[in-house]
Amino acid sequence: MKVREIMTSKPATCSPGDSVASALQRLWEDDCGILPVIEGDQVVGIVTDRDLAMALLFQGARPTELSIGKLPRNEVHSCSPEDETRTALEVMAKHQVRRLPVVEDGRLVGVVSLNDVALEAHSTHGSLERPTYEEVAKAFQAICTHRQQPVTV
């Protein structure tokens, strides 16, 4: 099964000049957990609901006064709409992310989430089309594994 078949087309996005308040509003209205940050037609970052909450807490700014461009940029991990869903699962597991921007010719065409893949999974082995519940569970386990924290002295 290709990512194209299960991704969310036309996902909500934001730009570096948008305020955290407008990004939070977009997350709420679109019932999503990430916003790809778009500059021109390129994905230049990703912000999550957690990123926005932490930025507000640690920067002590009002949501209307803090712009997305002032937040630390996360590395963008993505997939292609022509990738198999198993490939997207592998990228999610490797980089411990639950959602991936789907990029074609350098432009955002969608977002695929662990939820999207899980809803299409099946219980038996042997299907080349769809991942199994076991494959989804293994990816989820990898995503949820605590990262090693640097030791500070």
C-alpha positions in Angstrom: 0.0 0.0 0.0 1.4 3.4 -1.0 1.6 6.4 1.3 -0.5 8.3 -1.2 -3.5 6.0 -0.5 -3.7 6.9 3.2 -2.1 10.3 3.7 -3.9 13.5 4.6 -3.9 15.6 1.5 -3.8 19.4 1.9 -2.6 19.3 5.5 -2.7 22.4 7.7 0.6 24.3 7.6 2.2 27.5 8.9 5.0 29.8 7.9 7.9 31.2 9.9 6.2 34.6 10.2 3.0 33.1 11.8 2.5 33.6 15.5 2.4 30.7 17.9 -1.2 31.8 18.6 -2.2 31.3 15.0 -0.4 28.0 14.8 -2.2 26.7 17.9 -5.5 27.9 16.5 -4.8 25.9 13.3 -3.8 22.8 15.3 -7.1 23.0 17.2 -9.3 23.7 14.1 -7.7 21.0 12.0 -7.5 18.5 14.9 -3.9 17.7 14.2 -0.7 17.4 16.2 1.9 18.9 13.8 2.2 21.7 11.3 4.7 21.6 8.5 6.5 25.0 8.3 6.4 26.2 4.7 8.6 28.9 3.2 8.0 29.4 -0.5 6.9 26.0 -1.5 9.5 24.1 0.7 9.1 22.4 4.0 11.6 24.1 6.2 10.5 22.7 9.6 7.9 21.0 11.6 6.2 22.3 14.8 4.3 20.1 17.1 1.7 21.0 19.8 4.4 20.1 22.3 7.0 22.3 20.7 4.6 25.2 20.9 3.8 24.6 24.6 7.5 24.2 25.5 8.4 27.4 23.6 5.8 29.4 25.4 6.9 28.0 28.8 10.6 28.5 28.3 10.6 31.7 26.4 8.0 33.4 28.6 6.4 35.1 25.6 2.8 35.6 24.8 1.5 33.4 22.0 0.6 36.4 19.8 4.1 37.9 20.2 6.2 34.8 19.5 6.7 33.8 15.8 7.2 30.3 14.5 10.5 31.5 13.0 11.9 32.2 16.4 11.4 28.6 17.5 14.2 26.0 17.3 13.9 24.1 14.0 13.5 20.4 14.1 15.1 18.2 11.5 12.5 17.3 8.9 12.1 13.6 8.2 9.8 12.9 5.3 8.6 10.3 2.8 7.3 10.2 -0.7 3.7 9.6 -1.8 5.0 6.6 -3.8 6.7 5.0 -0.7 5.2 1.9 0.7 3.5 2.4 4.1 6.1 0.0 5.6 8.9 2.5 4.5 7.1 5.3 6.2 6.8 3.2 9.4 10.5 2.5 9.2 11.3 6.2 9.0 8.9 7.0 11.9 10.5 4.3 14.0 14.1 5.3 13.2 13.5 9.0 14.0 11.0 8.5 16.7 8.2 10.6 15.1 4.5 9.8 14.7 3.9 11.9 11.6 5.8 12.6 8.4 5.4 15.3 5.8 4.8 13.7 2.4 7.0 15.5 -0.2 7.0 15.2 -3.9 9.4 17.1 -6.1 10.4 19.1 -3.0 6.8 20.3 -2.3 4.5 19.2 0.5 1.6 17.1 -0.8 0.4 15.6 2.5 1.1 14.2 5.9 1.0 10.6 7.0 0.7 9.5 10.6 1.2 6.4 12.6 -2.6 6.5 13.1 -3.2 6.4 9.3 -1.0 3.3 9.0 -2.5 1.6 12.0 -6.0 2.0 10.7 -5.0 0.2 7.5 -3.0 -2.6 9.2 -4.2 -6.2 9.3 -3.8 -9.1 11.7 -2.2 -11.7 9.5 1.2 -12.0 7.8 1.7 -12.5 4.1 0.1 -9.4 2.8 2.4 -7.3 0.6 -0.2 -4.5 0.5 -0.6 -3.5 4.1 1.5 -3.7 7.2 0.6 -6.0 10.1 -0.5 -5.0 13.5 2.8 -6.4 14.7 4.7 -4.1 12.4 2.8 -1.1 13.6 3.3 -2.1 17.3 7.1 -2.5 16.7 7.2 1.0 15.1 5.2 2.4 18.0 7.5 0.8 20.5 10.5 2.3 18.8 8.9 5.7 18.7 8.0 5.5 22.4 11.5 4.4 23.5 13.1 7.0 25.7 16.0 8.8 24.1 19.2 8.8 25.9 19.6 12.1 27.8 23.1 13.7 27.9 24.7 13.4 31.2 25.4 16.8 32.8 27.9 17.3 35.5 
